[in-house]
Every structure is written in C-alpha cells, then in structure tokens.
C-alpha cells in the first residue's frame, strides 16, 4: 500500500517478497552539481531539460522489506534478507542477512533463512 517505484530502469523482485507500506524504490540518479543536472536554460533562467541516469534495483526471493524503507538506485538485496522498517538502503545487502538503519547496515546473519535450517 502507498508504495512508490520509480522505474526508469529495471526493478526485479524475486518470489515470495514482502513489501511493507510506503516503501520507495528508486532507479533514477540526478547529478549532484546543479550545472550538470540541466542541459539548457531559457532566457528567464528556468531550465528546459533535466539530465538523469538510472541503475537497476534487484530484490531477491524470500525478502521482507519493512514499511517506509527506501531502496536507492543500483542496490541488490540478496535472497532471505530482512530490511527493517524505515531503512535507507544505499548499498548491496548480501543474502541471509538482517539489516536496518539509515544508512542500512547488516546487523546479523538471518539464521531463520530458507536453507539455513528453517523454511520461511
């Protein structure tokens, strides 16, 4: 419910993924420097075109993304990962991990992951 997926590139979501409310997945990147973001300006100083790039986002199977989390362009979340609510995922999260925070960090191994002794 109430999720936003900016899909200027591929967003791949594996089997059995749970995505909480208000999750945002972005594939678009804007240059940091203002002069690099725009191609031309009008005589009144307003901008005509905005430059963007994009990178894919990959979410593995059996993943749970907690509500309000944000996944930034280019990240990969491995299989059997739990992302805590409100996390901002700025880099890849390996399989079978529990991660949360801003920026999102691996906190521990997910010992309840499928293939690790207990099926999800």
N, C-alpha and C positions, 0 to 999 in steps of 0.2 A: 504494500500500500504506500502510495505517495513517494515512490522511488523516481530518480532521475538518471537516465542513461544517455550520455552524450556520445553518440556512436558515429563519429566521423571516421572511425576505423573499426576493426572487428572487436566485438566483445563476445568471448566464448565462455559459456557457463556449463560445467560438467553435470553429470547425472546426480540426482538427489541433493542438489544445492538448496539451502535455505537462505533466503534473503529477507532480513528484517525491514520494518517500515523506515522510510526516509533515507534509505541507502542511496548514495550517489556514486555512479561510475563514470569517470571522465576519460576520454581518449584524446582530447584536444589540448594542445600546448600553444600558448602565446609567447612570443619573445618577451624577455624582461624589460628591455630598453624600449622606451616609447617610440623612438625614431625607427626601430626595427619592426614595430607592430603594424605600421601603416605604409601603404605604397605611395599614396599621393594625398595632397591636401587641396581643398577648394580655396578660392581667393579669400573667403571669410575665415579660413583657418580650420574649418571642420574637415574631418578625414573622409576619404572616399572608400578605400578598401582596407580591410584588416587581414594581415598575414597570420596564418596558423599552420601548425604541423600537427600530426597525430601519431599515436602509437597504440597498438592493440593492448587489450586487457584480457588476461586468461584466468578464469576461476576454475579450479579442479572439481572433481567429484567428491561428494560427501562433505562439502564445505558448509559452514554456518557463518554467515556474515551478520553480526549484531546490528540492531537498529541504529540509524544515524551515522553509520560508518561511511567514509569516503575513500574510494579507490582511485588513485591518480594514474595518469597515462603511463603505459609501459609496464605495469606491475603484473606479476604472475603469482597466484596463490595456489600452492600445491594441494594435492588430494588430502582429505581428512583434516583440514585446518579449521580452527575456530577463531574468528576475529571478534574480539569483544566490542560491545556497543560503544559508539562514539569514536571509534578509532579512525585515524587518518593514515592510510596505507601508502607510503611513499617509496617502498622498495619491495622486492620479492620476499615472499614468506614460503619457506620450504615445506614440503609435505609433513604431515603428522605433527603439527605444532599448535600450540595455543598462543595467540599473540593479541596484544591490545595496547592502546595508548596513542598519544599524539606527540611525536610520530609513533606509528605502530611498531612494536618490537616483540620478538619472540620471547615469551616468558618461560615456557617449558615445553617438553615433549607431550604430545597428546597420546597417552598410554591407552586410551579407550578407542583409538582409531581402528577402523576396519583393518584386519590383517595383523593387528598388534595384540590379539588375544580376545577381543570382544567386538562383535559385529555392531555397526551403528544401526 
